[in-house]
Amino acid sequence: MKAAVIHGPRNVSYDTVDDPKLKDKRDIILKVTATAICGSDLHIYSGGIPQPRPMVLGHEFMGIVEEVGSEVKNLKRGDRVVVPFPIACGTCFFCNQHLPGHCENSNPEHYGPEGGLLTEKGGALFGYTDLYGGYDGGQAEYVRVPYADYGPRVVPDNLSDEQVLFLTDIFPTGYTGVDWGEVKGGETVAIFGAGPVGIMAAKSAWLRGAGRVVIVDTLQYRLDKAKQAAKCETILWEDGAKEVVEQIRAMTQGRGADVCIEAVGFEPARNMLEKAKAVINFEAGSPKVVEACMSAVRRGGIVSILGVYPTTYDNFPLGQLFDKGIIMKGGQAPAHKHIDKLLQYVKEGKVVLDDIITHRLPLSQIAHGYDIFKKKEDNCVKVVLDPWAK
């Protein structure tokens, strides 16, 4: 089959690889009909999260069931399904706590309680390095889906692939940031990052009754897309965090936002001084966006961290967190916990997901897709790929 394979930093190619096979009675083989490039894929693509051997990328995908393991009773050949991005068994302690990203069984080689940089990670993710299970992903013509009696959801025939594809990751992830923020109605929610996850967080904030939603980004075209798709206010980050924080406080009687959602991760735009600091401190990237959220949130407010952060950081403002009484929560989104409710929102027309798509490409153009998404060229916000288009 054909698939997108990572060979090293900035080196993704359209390769011929072995077809996946059933390895367990709870597996299915899925014919992928739509897949997408996620912002967190860029951390592998840039080399920020290492992957020493070639592997198939992709954790946002859906398709049609081709083969079914003998213990999978809830799916059959021909079912059209969307697949949550964590690989979770559904039976362990953490799965029973609705924490599939911490599954005790899906990542046996690297799992552990410590949460270290290179060892003792959480549960497995599709196409997301050997550290997270080493499972081939869904930027391919076919993919093996473990624990398929727990993860995949059958989708209605009257909804197109593009209408439901983002139930795999970015919609549940954006919703999780709002859920962690305990939004109940009337709050001001400030979202840092106008990428796909940030825009989905804005849509989710409205679903939960937010009174005001603001998105911050360094690029005007992304803010324009956010305003169009999520009907939110926008702030352009031009001269640094201080100016952005002041604008958010000015909107909120000087207090700050009730909830700040970090949707950028450890590789934000940085100047040379910030890059030098990271090298000196042996840090990967920068926590500058988290720190901006901590300043922009009100006392007693909540900061939700959706962006990826793989390492420790020097001079973390713990004193500010303590003095302001900030509640902070982050991690892999529990997609399985929310997917059924979010699918219902899509069915009922309460939310539209496919309006963030800016590029539709055949999988054969995967290298081009990663390039423009990473460089933010051609007003790229979200790339969707068709494995079967020529």
C-alpha positions in Angstrom: 0.0 0.0 0.0 1.0 3.7 -0.2 1.5 5.7 3.0 3.2 8.9 4.4 6.4 7.9 6.0 8.7 10.0 8.2 12.4 9.4 7.6 13.8 12.3 9.7 13.2 16.0 10.3 11.4 17.6 7.4 11.6 14.4 5.4 8.2 12.9 4.7 7.6 10.9 1.6 4.9 8.9 -0.2 6.2 5.4 0.0 5.1 1.8 -0.7 5.0 -0.1 2.6 3.6 -3.5 3.7 -0.2 -3.8 4.1 -1.3 -3.9 7.7 -2.5 -7.3 9.1 -4.6 -8.3 12.0 -2.4 -9.0 15.0 -5.0 -9.4 17.8 -8.6 -10.6 18.0 -9.7 -7.0 18.9 -8.1 -5.5 15.8 -9.7 -4.2 12.6 -8.2 -3.2 9.3 -9.5 0.1 8.0 -9.5 1.3 4.5 -8.8 5.0 5.0 -11.0 7.4 3.1 -9.9 10.7 4.7 -7.0 11.7 6.8 -5.5 15.0 7.9 -2.2 16.6 9.1 -2.4 17.8 12.7 -0.4 20.5 14.3 1.1 18.0 16.7 2.4 16.0 13.7 4.6 19.0 13.0 6.6 18.4 16.2 7.7 15.1 14.7 8.2 16.7 11.3 10.5 19.4 12.8 12.5 16.9 14.9 11.2 18.4 18.2 9.9 14.9 19.1 12.4 12.4 17.8 11.6 9.3 15.7 14.7 7.4 14.7 13.2 4.8 12.4 10.8 5.3 9.5 7.2 5.0 10.4 3.7 5.9 9.0 2.4 9.1 10.4 -1.1 10.3 11.1 -3.6 10.1 14.0 -6.6 11.9 12.3 -8.3 9.5 10.0 -11.5 7.6 9.2 -12.6 5.0 6.8 -14.4 1.8 6.0 -13.9 -1.5 7.9 -12.2 -4.1 5.7 -11.3 -6.9 8.2 -12.6 -7.6 11.7 -11.0 -9.5 14.5 -13.0 -12.3 16.0 -13.6 -10.5 19.3 -14.9 -7.3 17.7 -18.7 -7.7 17.9 -19.8 -4.1 17.5 -18.4 -3.6 14.0 -18.6 -5.4 10.7 -17.0 -5.2 7.3 -18.4 -2.2 5.4 -19.1 0.0 8.4 -17.9 3.5 8.1 -16.1 4.7 11.2 -14.2 7.6 12.7 -11.4 6.7 15.1 -10.3 8.6 18.2 -6.6 9.4 18.2 -5.5 7.7 21.5 -5.1 3.9 21.4 -6.9 2.6 24.5 -7.9 -0.8 25.8 -11.1 0.3 27.4 -10.7 -2.0 30.5 -7.7 -0.7 32.5 -7.8 1.6 35.6 -7.3 4.8 33.5 -9.7 3.8 30.7 -12.3 3.2 33.4 -11.5 6.8 34.7 -12.2 8.2 31.2 -8.5 8.8 30.7 -7.7 6.9 27.5 -4.5 8.8 26.9 -3.1 7.1 30.0 -4.1 3.6 29.0 -1.9 1.1 30.9 -1.9 -1.6 28.1 -1.4 0.1 24.8 2.2 1.3 25.2 4.0 -1.5 27.1 7.5 -0.7 26.0 7.5 2.9 27.2 4.7 3.2 29.7 5.2 4.3 33.3 4.0 6.5 36.2 6.8 9.1 36.0 5.9 10.8 32.7 9.6 11.3 31.7 11.1 12.8 28.6 12.1 9.5 26.9 10.7 6.8 29.2 7.6 6.2 31.3 5.2 7.8 28.9 1.4 7.5 28.7 -0.7 5.4 26.5 -0.2 4.9 22.8 -1.2 7.3 19.9 -1.6 6.4 16.3 1.5 7.4 14.2 3.2 9.3 17.0 6.7 7.9 17.4 8.0 4.8 19.2 7.7 6.6 22.5 4.0 6.5 22.1 3.6 2.9 21.1 5.2 2.8 17.7 1.9 2.1 15.9 1.7 3.1 12.3 -0.7 5.9 11.6 -3.6 6.6 9.3 -1.9 8.8 6.6 -2.1 5.7 4.5 -4.4 3.7 2.3 -5.0 1.2 5.1 -4.3 1.1 8.9 -4.6 -1.5 11.7 -6.8 -0.2 14.5 -6.2 -2.0 17.9 -8.9 -2.3 20.5 -11.4 -1.6 17.8 -14.4 -2.7 20.0 -13.7 0.4 22.2 -12.5 3.2 20.0 -14.1 3.6 16.5 -17.6 5.0 16.1 -19.9 4.3 13.2 -21.0 7.5 11.5 -24.2 8.2 9.7 -24.4 7.9 5.9 -25.9 11.3 5.5 -22.7 13.0 6.8 -19.7 13.4 4.6 -16.2 12.4 5.7 -15.2 16.1 6.0 -18.2 16.8 8.3 -17.0 14.2 10.9 -13.3 13.7 10.3 -12.3 16.1 13.0 -14.0 14.1 15.7 -10.8 12.1 15.6 -8.8 14.7 17.5 -9.0 18.5 17.0 -12.7 18.9 17.9 -12.5 16.6 21.1 -9.2 18.4 21.9 -10.6 21.9 21.6 -13.7 20.8 23.5 -11.5 19.3 26.3 -9.9 22.7 26.8 -13.3 24.3 27.4 -14.4 21.4 29.6 -11.3 21.6 31.7 -12.0 25.3 31.9 -15.4 24.5 33.6 -17.2 26.8 31.2 -20.9 26.9 32.3 -22.2 30.1 30.8 -21.2 33.8 30.5 -17.4 33.4 30.9 -14.8 35.2 28.8 -12.6 32.6 27.2 -9.2 33.6 25.7 -7.6 31.1 23.3 -3.9 31.4 22.4 -3.4 29.9 18.9 -5.7 30.3 15.9 -4.8 26.9 14.4 -7.3 24.1 14.0 -7.4 23.2 17.7 -7.8 26.9 18.8 -10.7 27.4 16.4 -12.3 24.2 17.6 -11.9 25.4 21.2 -13.7 28.6 20.2 -16.6 26.7 18.6 -16.7 24.6 21.8 -16.8 27.6 24.0 -19.9 28.9 22.3 -21.5 25.4 22.6 -20.9 25.6 26.4 -22.4 29.1 26.7 -19.4 31.4 26.9 -20.2 35.1 27.0 -17.2 36.2 25.0 -14.5 34.4 23.0 -11.2 35.9 22.0 -8.5 34.2 19.9 -4.8 35.4 19.9 -2.3 34.6 17.1 0.8 36.0 15.4 -0.6 35.7 11.9 -3.5 37.8 10.6 -4.7 35.2 8.0 -5.2 32.7 10.8 -7.1 35.2 12.8 -9.3 36.0 9.8 -10.1 32.3 9.4 -10.9 32.0 13.2 -13.2 35.0 13.0 -15.0 33.6 10.0 -15.3 30.0 11.3 -15.9 30.7 15.0 -17.5 34.2 15.1 -15.0 35.3 17.8 -13.0 38.4 18.6 -9.3 38.4 17.7 -6.0 39.9 18.9 -2.9 40.0 16.8 0.3 39.1 18.8 2.8 41.6 17.3 5.0 43.1 20.0 5.0 40.5 22.7 2.9 39.0 25.4 2.6 42.1 27.5 0.5 44.0 24.9 -1.8 41.0 24.4 -2.3 40.6 28.1 -3.1 44.3 28.5 -5.7 44.0 25.7 -7.4 41.0 27.4 -7.5 42.8 30.7 -9.0 45.9 29.1 -11.8 43.7 27.8 -12.5 42.3 31.3 -12.5 45.3 33.7 -8.8 44.8 34.4 -9.3 41.3 35.8 -8.3 39.0 32.9 -10.1 36.2 31.2 -12.0 33.6 33.2 -10.4 30.8 31.2 -7.3 30.8 29.0 -6.7 27.9 26.6 -3.2 27.3 25.3 -3.4 25.8 21.8 0.1 26.3 20.5 2.6 24.0 22.1 6.4 24.1 22.7 7.4 25.4 19.3 5.9 28.9 19.0 7.4 31.7 17.0 10.5 32.8 18.9 13.2 35.4 18.5 17.0 34.6 18.6 17.3 35.5 22.3 14.5 33.0 23.2 16.1 30.3 21.1 19.5 30.9 22.8 17.9 30.7 26.2 16.4 27.3 25.3 19.8 26.0 24.2 21.5 27.2 27.4 18.9 25.6 29.6 18.7 22.4 27.6 15.0 23.1 26.9 13.0 22.0 23.9 11.1 25.0 22.5 9.6 27.5 24.9 6.8 27.8 27.4 6.2 31.5 26.5 2.5 30.9 25.5 1.7 29.1 28.8 3.3 32.0 30.6 1.2 34.5 28.6 -1.9 32.5 29.6 -1.0 32.7 33.2 -0.7 36.5 33.0 -3.9 36.9 30.9 -6.1 34.7 33.1 -7.9 36.3 36.1 -7.1 35.5 39.7 -8.8 32.2 40.5 -9.1 31.4 36.8 -8.3 28.3 34.8 -5.6 27.7 32.3 -6.1 24.7 30.0 -3.0 23.4 28.1 -3.7 21.6 24.9 -0.4 22.2 23.1 2.3 19.6 23.4 5.1 20.1 26.0 7.7 17.3 26.1 10.3 18.6 28.6 11.1 20.6 31.7 11.5 24.4 31.6 13.6 26.8 33.7 12.1 29.7 35.6 8.6 28.5 35.4 6.4 31.1 37.2 5.2 28.9 40.0 5.0 32.0 42.3 2.5 33.6 39.9 0.4 30.5 39.8 0.4 30.4 43.6 -0.3 34.1 44.1 -3.1 34.2 41.6 -4.7 30.9 42.6 -4.6 29.7 39.1 -6.0 26.2 38.3 -4.0 24.6 35.5 -4.8 21.4 33.6 -3.3 19.8 30.5 -2.4 16.7 28.6 -3.8 14.4 25.9 -7.4 15.0 25.4 -9.7 12.2 26.5 -11.3 11.9 23.0 -13.3 8.7 23.8 -15.0 10.5 26.7 -16.5 13.3 24.5 -16.8 11.8 21.0 -20.4 10.5 21.2 -21.7 13.8 22.6 -19.7 15.8 19.9 -21.0 13.5 17.1 -24.5 14.3 18.3 -23.8 18.0 18.0 -22.7 17.5 14.4 -25.7 15.4 13.6 -28.0 18.1 15.0 -26.3 20.8 13.1 -25.2 22.6 16.2 -21.6 22.9 15.0 -19.8 22.9 11.7 -16.3 21.4 11.5 -15.3 21.4 7.9 -15.2 25.2 7.4 -11.6 25.3 8.7 -10.3 23.2 5.7 -8.1 25.3 3.4 -6.3 22.6 1.4 -7.5 19.3 0.0 -4.7 17.2 -1.5 -4.1 13.6 -2.6 -2.0 11.6 -0.2 0.7 11.5 -2.9 1.3 15.2 -2.2 2.0 14.6 1.4 5.4 16.3 1.4 3.9 19.5 -0.1 1.1 19.3 2.5 3.6 19.2 5.4 5.7 21.9 3.9 3.0 24.5 3.5 1.4 23.6 6.9 4.7 24.0 8.7 5.7 27.2 6.9 2.2 28.6 7.1 2.3 29.3 3.4 -0.7 29.8 1.0 -2.9 30.8 4.0 -2.8 27.2 5.1 -4.9 26.3 8.2 -5.9 22.7 7.7 -4.8 20.1 5.2 -7.1 17.1 4.4 -5.7 14.2 2.4 -7.4 11.6 0.2 -5.4 8.4 0.0 -7.2 7.3 -3.2 -7.1 10.4 -5.2 -4.7 10.5 -8.1 
